[in-house]
Structures are given as C-alpha cells and as structure tokens.
Amino acid sequence: MNKFKKYREEKKLSLEQVCNHLNYSRRIIEAIESGKTDFISSPYNYYCIKNYSKYIGLPISEEEITKYK
C-alpha cells in the first residue's frame, strides 16, 4: 500500500474529504496513492503531491516528490 493512502487512512480522512479540501479530482488523489501519476503534467504533479502530503501531514522530501515525475 502506498504511504500516502496509509497515512490518509491513519488520519481517518476519506478520499472525498481530501478531494474537497484540495479541490482535486478523485482521479488525481487515486493516482498519487497508486504511484501512477504519468498522466499528470510534471509541474502540476509536483504541486499536487506537495499539497496532498502537506494536507495529510505526511513528511516528504523534495527528492521523494521528484520520484513521482
């Protein structure tokens, strides 16, 4: 299981809560959680991952974020 999904579930946040708070589609959040973000453009992908990790309180380094590009 992806650490984003695991962390979100540990915080007892639903996909809907995350999507509504960040104003992202469910498809974007599911892609981040599955690690399959190739359909998202690189600059947008970077900010989506950074904002998502910040919202759920998941510490993530710049190096880790770039792995999703």
Order of alpha helices (4+ residues) and beta strands (2+ residues): alpha-alpha-alpha-alpha-alpha
